[in-house]
């Protein structure tokens, strides 16, 4: 399956519907409570232009090589987004 992103399409082995989704209100509540890691997978340029506060930038292509260094709290749920605040 291919997912759109500003870095081009990315391949995913995850079937649609198998990854839980949360809405904006739930994300805001989790961010305020400090119980989630928010990862923006857009390019550094897109991240710099527009991103959700508290998000960590980890472009899709860099996930295999940088995730262990960038995602500090591995016990916290990780929310990934591609597309900036809406």
Legacy VTK file of the C-alpha trace (Angstrom):
# vtk DataFile Version 3.0
C-alpha trace
ASCII
DATASET POLYDATA
POINTS 86 float
0.000 0.000 0.000
1.270 3.476 -0.819
0.613 6.496 1.411
1.007 10.102 0.243
3.560 12.334 1.868
5.523 15.370 0.738
8.592 13.152 0.408
6.679 11.169 -2.229
4.753 7.971 -1.737
5.844 5.605 0.987
5.285 1.902 1.205
3.567 0.430 4.239
2.982 -3.181 5.191
0.234 -2.107 7.584
-3.251 -2.746 6.278
-5.693 0.200 6.429
-7.851 0.112 9.537
-5.362 -1.895 11.615
-3.665 1.135 13.123
-5.787 2.981 15.676
-6.601 6.597 14.879
-7.320 9.425 17.287
-9.108 12.687 16.716
-7.802 16.171 17.407
-9.454 16.510 20.822
-7.988 13.216 22.025
-4.531 14.174 20.720
-4.650 17.555 22.477
-5.657 15.869 25.742
-2.830 13.343 25.456
-0.274 16.037 24.616
-1.379 18.119 27.607
-1.050 15.071 29.827
2.407 14.301 28.494
1.471 10.727 27.687
2.246 10.601 23.974
5.109 11.171 21.549
4.036 13.135 18.465
6.066 12.472 15.305
5.777 14.529 12.119
7.090 12.457 9.196
7.282 15.308 6.683
10.503 16.725 5.257
12.465 19.167 7.439
11.417 22.010 5.118
7.716 21.222 5.489
8.135 20.737 9.223
9.824 24.138 9.555
7.035 25.813 7.590
4.149 24.330 9.575
3.936 21.712 12.301
2.023 20.896 15.465
3.739 22.285 18.583
5.634 19.598 20.559
6.033 17.423 17.453
9.336 15.738 16.676
10.425 15.801 13.044
11.403 12.385 11.714
11.070 12.208 7.923
9.797 8.886 6.597
13.087 8.071 4.879
14.974 8.604 8.171
12.840 6.351 10.371
15.064 3.245 10.124
18.287 5.129 10.873
17.147 7.832 13.335
14.062 6.614 15.224
16.021 5.194 18.148
17.804 8.532 18.640
14.818 10.824 18.104
12.017 8.998 19.954
13.189 9.248 23.544
10.276 7.715 25.487
9.723 4.301 23.948
7.116 3.439 26.572
4.806 6.271 25.468
2.319 5.752 22.640
3.544 7.248 19.371
1.240 9.335 17.201
2.479 9.869 13.664
1.113 12.455 11.273
1.877 13.722 7.800
0.384 17.028 6.813
0.685 19.739 9.462
-1.978 21.162 11.730
-5.484 21.413 10.360
LINES 1 87
86 0 1 2 3 4 5 6 7 8 9 10 11 12 13 14 15 16 17 18 19 20 21 22 23 24 25 26 27 28 29 30 31 32 33 34 35 36 37 38 39 40 41 42 43 44 45 46 47 48 49 50 51 52 53 54 55 56 57 58 59 60 61 62 63 64 65 66 67 68 69 70 71 72 73 74 75 76 77 78 79 80 81 82 83 84 85
